Amino acid sequence: MLRFLINRLMLLVPVFIGVTVVAFGFIRVLPGDPVEVLAGERGVSAEKRVEILANLGLDKPVWQQYLTYLNDVLHGNLGVSVKTNRPVVEEFFELFPATAELAICAIIFAVIIGVPAGIIAALKRGSKIDQGIMGISLIGYSMPIFWWGLLLIILFSNTLNLTPVSGRLSFLFDVDPVTGFMLIDTLLSDEKGSFLNALHHLILPTVVLGTIPLAVIARQTRSAMLEVLSEDYVRTARAKGLSTFRVVTIHALRNAMITVVTVIGLMVAILLAGAILTETIFGWPGIGKWIIFSIFARDYYAVQGGLLLIAITIMTVNLIVDLLYGFINPRILHQKNKS
């Protein structure tokens, strides 16, 4: 296990370098710069502009800016936001719990519905149930997040008045941010009804963000189950007279879950990317909305720091997923160590 972990960490080094290049270069290819945004319509003189750029370290050649940025990153310094004059790391981790809470709820929603749907579709292969599940999953995968979110807001918030339009909690409640996770903080608080209110606010964003992962998980679960159900050991288990439930849950699902867990790990990137649109639509105060505002403000340090921290989060989750292979099927880990 230790050897496998070291090998995986070594592979992440070039990925990390590549991420710093992308994070550094992304904001700089956009037109405009922080000085223009800060100056607004008033503008600044050429001398003042040069002074501000020098203070921000943006007057040096791009390659020199990148080396300075990389050196700062390796020392744990992601800079200070041009817009708010606060450390980027501080702003990120202040907003990250909101995004993490939404992403966790979305993936739980996707797994709880997607895995059983995929299993049922595999067991009913070729039937109308199978065709219906796969058809719905295809629609869900093809659904644009911004359109799906606005549609649900119009239906459930405006027409039926069943769910809130935006935010994480009603202004009627005053909950201290202990952990940053609103569901946990409302449980810890003395505000009666605040937990249900926070849960109420989570429904639509969770459904919108979890729709695409749900569709992908359902389709991949079906594909993995069909492959496993055709294996000799599954046919042997059935020949012994074991129940369908026992064959599926004990013999087939465990091996099929290797593929499903891989897909769930890959979904983290989709969730964090989708959170940018979802948080903007629902006014969710997370890192997605923060990065959007930072891009409009040409806040170089906030954007490159935020993208880097998101990428590190995704790499960490994928590393954890790789380690989970060893617990799901120890033979996989053994084969990887030999290679």
C-alpha positions in Angstrom: 0.0 0.0 0.0 2.8 2.4 0.9 4.7 1.7 -2.3 1.5 2.3 -4.3 0.8 5.6 -2.5 4.3 6.8 -3.2 4.1 6.0 -6.9 0.7 7.8 -7.1 2.1 10.9 -5.4 5.1 10.9 -7.8 2.7 10.9 -10.7 0.9 13.9 -9.3 4.0 16.1 -9.5 3.9 16.7 -13.3 0.1 17.1 -13.1 0.5 19.7 -10.4 3.0 21.6 -12.5 0.7 21.5 -15.5 -2.2 22.8 -13.3 -0.1 25.8 -12.2 0.6 26.7 -15.8 -3.1 26.5 -16.7 -4.2 28.4 -13.6 -1.6 31.1 -14.2 -2.3 31.4 -18.0 -6.1 31.2 -18.0 -6.8 34.7 -16.5 -4.0 36.3 -18.5 -5.4 35.3 -21.9 -8.6 37.3 -21.2 -8.7 40.9 -22.3 -8.2 43.6 -19.7 -6.3 43.6 -16.4 -7.0 44.4 -12.7 -6.0 48.1 -13.2 -8.8 48.7 -15.8 -11.4 47.0 -13.5 -10.3 48.9 -10.4 -10.2 52.3 -12.2 -13.6 51.8 -13.8 -14.9 54.6 -16.0 -12.6 57.2 -14.4 -9.5 55.6 -15.7 -5.9 56.3 -14.5 -3.0 58.1 -15.8 -0.2 56.2 -17.6 2.2 56.9 -14.6 -0.3 55.6 -12.1 -1.1 52.6 -14.2 2.6 51.7 -14.3 2.8 52.1 -10.5 -0.1 49.9 -9.8 1.1 47.2 -12.1 4.5 47.3 -10.4 2.9 47.0 -7.0 0.9 43.9 -8.2 4.1 42.4 -9.7 2.5 42.5 -13.2 5.1 44.7 -14.9 7.6 41.9 -15.2 7.8 39.5 -18.2 5.3 36.7 -18.1 7.8 33.9 -17.6 9.3 35.8 -14.6 5.8 36.3 -13.2 5.1 32.5 -13.5 8.4 31.6 -11.7 7.5 34.0 -8.9 4.0 32.5 -8.7 5.3 29.0 -8.7 7.8 29.8 -5.9 5.1 31.4 -3.9 2.8 28.4 -4.4 5.5 26.0 -3.2 5.8 28.1 -0.1 2.1 28.0 0.5 1.5 31.6 -0.5 -1.3 32.1 -3.1 -1.3 35.9 -2.9 -3.8 38.5 -1.9 -7.0 39.3 -3.7 -6.8 42.5 -5.7 -10.5 43.2 -5.2 -10.8 42.5 -1.4 -7.2 42.8 -0.3 -7.6 39.6 1.6 -5.4 36.4 1.4 -6.7 34.1 -1.3 -6.4 31.0 0.8 -8.5 32.7 3.6 -11.2 33.6 1.1 -11.2 30.1 -0.5 -11.6 28.1 2.7 -14.2 30.5 4.0 -16.4 29.8 1.0 -15.3 26.2 0.3 -17.6 24.5 2.9 -20.7 25.9 1.0 -19.5 24.3 -2.2 -18.4 21.1 -0.5 -21.8 20.7 1.2 -23.6 21.2 -2.1 -21.3 18.8 -4.0 -21.6 16.1 -1.2 -25.4 16.3 -1.3 -25.3 16.1 -5.1 -23.1 13.0 -5.2 -25.2 11.3 -2.5 -28.3 12.1 -4.5 -26.7 10.8 -7.7 -25.4 7.5 -6.0 -28.6 6.7 -4.1 -30.7 6.9 -7.3 -28.1 6.2 -10.0 -26.7 2.9 -8.7 -30.1 1.2 -8.1 -31.4 2.5 -11.4 -28.3 1.0 -13.2 -28.7 -2.4 -11.4 -32.4 -2.6 -12.3 -31.7 -1.7 -15.9 -29.0 -4.4 -16.1 -31.3 -7.0 -14.6 -34.1 -6.0 -16.9 -31.9 -5.7 -20.0 -33.8 -5.1 -23.2 -37.1 -4.4 -21.4 -39.1 -1.2 -21.4 -37.8 -0.6 -17.9 -34.3 -0.7 -19.2 -35.1 1.5 -22.2 -36.9 4.0 -20.0 -34.1 4.3 -17.4 -31.4 4.7 -20.1 -33.6 7.2 -22.0 -34.1 9.3 -19.0 -30.4 9.1 -18.1 -29.5 10.3 -21.6 -31.9 13.2 -21.3 -30.3 14.0 -17.8 -26.8 13.9 -19.2 -27.7 16.1 -22.1 -29.5 18.7 -20.0 -27.7 22.1 -19.8 -27.3 23.0 -16.2 -28.3 26.7 -16.5 -31.5 25.7 -18.4 -32.4 22.9 -16.0 -31.8 25.1 -13.0 -34.0 28.0 -14.4 -36.7 25.5 -15.4 -36.9 24.1 -11.8 -36.9 27.6 -10.3 -39.8 28.6 -12.5 -41.8 25.4 -11.7 -41.1 24.8 -8.0 -40.2 28.2 -6.8 -42.3 30.6 -8.8 -45.3 28.5 -9.9 -45.8 26.0 -7.1 -44.0 28.1 -4.4 -42.5 25.0 -2.8 -38.8 25.8 -2.7 -36.7 28.9 -2.1 -35.2 30.7 -5.1 -31.7 31.3 -3.7 -29.4 31.4 -0.7 -28.5 28.8 1.9 -30.8 29.9 4.8 -33.7 32.2 5.4 -32.8 35.6 6.8 -35.3 34.8 9.7 -32.6 32.5 11.2 -29.4 33.6 12.9 -27.0 30.7 12.9 -23.3 31.0 13.9 -20.9 29.6 11.2 -19.1 26.9 13.3 -18.1 24.5 10.6 -19.3 26.3 7.4 -21.6 23.4 6.6 -25.0 24.8 7.0 -26.7 21.5 7.8 -24.3 20.8 10.6 -24.3 24.4 11.9 -28.1 24.5 12.1 -28.1 21.2 14.0 -25.6 22.7 16.5 -27.6 25.9 16.9 -30.6 26.6 19.1 -32.7 28.0 16.1 -35.7 25.8 15.8 -36.6 24.9 12.3 -33.3 26.2 10.9 -32.2 22.7 9.8 -35.3 22.0 7.8 -35.0 25.5 6.3 -31.4 24.8 5.3 -32.4 21.4 3.9 -35.2 23.1 2.0 -32.7 25.5 0.4 -30.5 22.6 -0.7 -33.2 20.7 -2.7 -33.1 22.5 -6.0 -29.3 23.1 -6.2 -28.7 19.5 -5.3 -31.0 18.1 -8.0 -29.6 20.5 -10.6 -25.9 19.7 -9.8 -26.5 16.0 -9.3 -28.5 15.3 -12.5 -25.5 14.8 -14.8 -23.6 12.6 -12.3 -26.7 10.6 -11.7 -27.1 9.9 -15.4 -23.5 8.9 -15.8 -23.5 6.7 -12.7 -26.7 4.9 -13.8 -25.3 4.2 -17.3 -21.9 3.0 -16.0 -23.5 0.9 -13.3 -25.7 -0.8 -15.9 -22.6 -1.4 -18.2 -20.5 -2.8 -15.3 -23.3 -5.0 -14.0 -24.0 -6.5 -17.5 -20.3 -7.4 -17.8 -20.1 -8.9 -14.4 -23.4 -10.8 -14.6 -22.0 -12.7 -17.6 -18.9 -14.0 -15.7 -18.6 -17.7 -14.8 -18.6 -17.2 -11.0 -22.0 -15.4 -11.2 -23.5 -18.3 -13.3 -22.0 -20.7 -10.8 -23.7 -18.8 -7.9 -27.0 -18.9 -9.7 -26.6 -22.7 -10.4 -26.1 -23.3 -6.7 -29.6 -21.9 -6.2 -28.7 -18.6 -4.5 -31.3 -15.9 -4.6 -31.1 -13.1 -7.2 -30.6 -10.6 -4.4 -27.6 -12.5 -2.9 -26.1 -13.0 -6.4 -26.4 -9.3 -7.2 -25.4 -7.8 -3.9 -22.6 -10.2 -2.8 -21.1 -11.7 -6.0 -21.8 -9.2 -8.8 -22.0 -5.7 -7.3 -18.7 -5.8 -5.4 -16.7 -6.2 -8.7 -19.0 -3.9 -10.6 -18.4 -1.2 -8.0 -14.8 -0.8 -9.1 -16.0 0.9 -12.3 -18.7 2.8 -10.4 -16.2 4.2 -7.8 -13.9 5.3 -10.6 -16.8 7.2 -12.2 -17.8 8.8 -8.9 -14.2 10.0 -8.4 -14.2 11.5 -11.9 -17.6 13.1 -11.1 -15.9 15.4 -8.6 -14.4 17.5 -11.4 -17.9 17.7 -13.0 -19.4 18.7 -9.7 -17.0 21.5 -9.0 -17.2 22.7 -12.6 -21.0 22.5 -12.5 -21.0 24.3 -9.1 -19.9 27.5 -10.9 -23.1 27.6 -12.9 -25.3 26.2 -10.2 -24.1 28.6 -7.5 -24.5 31.6 -9.9 -28.1 30.5 -10.7 -29.2 29.9 -7.1 -27.1 32.7 -5.5 -25.2 30.0 -3.5 -22.3 31.7 -1.7 -19.5 29.2 -2.7 -16.3 29.2 -4.5 -18.0 28.8 -7.9 -19.7 32.2 -7.6 -16.6 33.7 -6.1 -14.4 32.6 -9.1 -17.0 34.0 -11.5 -16.9 37.4 -9.8 -13.1 37.2 -9.6 -12.9 36.6 -13.4 -15.1 39.6 -14.1 -12.8 41.7 -11.8 -9.7 40.3 -13.5 -8.5 39.4 -10.0 -5.5 37.4 -11.1 -4.5 36.1 -7.7 -8.0 35.0 -6.7 -8.6 33.2 -10.0 -5.3 31.4 -10.3 -5.4 30.5 -6.5 -8.9 29.3 -6.7 -8.4 27.2 -9.8 -5.2 25.7 -8.2 -7.0 24.8 -5.0 -9.9 23.2 -6.9 -7.5 21.2 -8.9 -5.7 20.0 -5.8 -9.1 19.0 -4.3 -9.8 16.9 -7.5 -6.4 15.3 -7.4 -6.8 14.4 -3.7 -10.2 12.8 -4.3 -8.9 10.8 -7.2 -6.0 9.6 -5.1 -8.5 8.5 -2.4 -10.5 6.7 -5.1 -7.4 4.8 -6.2 -6.7 3.8 -2.6 -10.3 2.6 -2.3 -9.6 0.0 -5.0 -7.5 -1.9 -2.6 -10.4 -2.2 -0.1 -13.0 -3.1 -2.8 -10.8 -5.6 -4.5 -7.3 -6.2 -3.0 -6.2 -8.0 -6.2 -6.4 -4.6 -8.1 -3.9 -3.0 -5.7 -1.6 -6.0 -5.9 -1.5 -5.9 -9.7 -0.8 -2.1 -9.6 2.1 -2.6 -7.2 3.6 -5.3 -9.5 3.4 -3.0 -12.5 
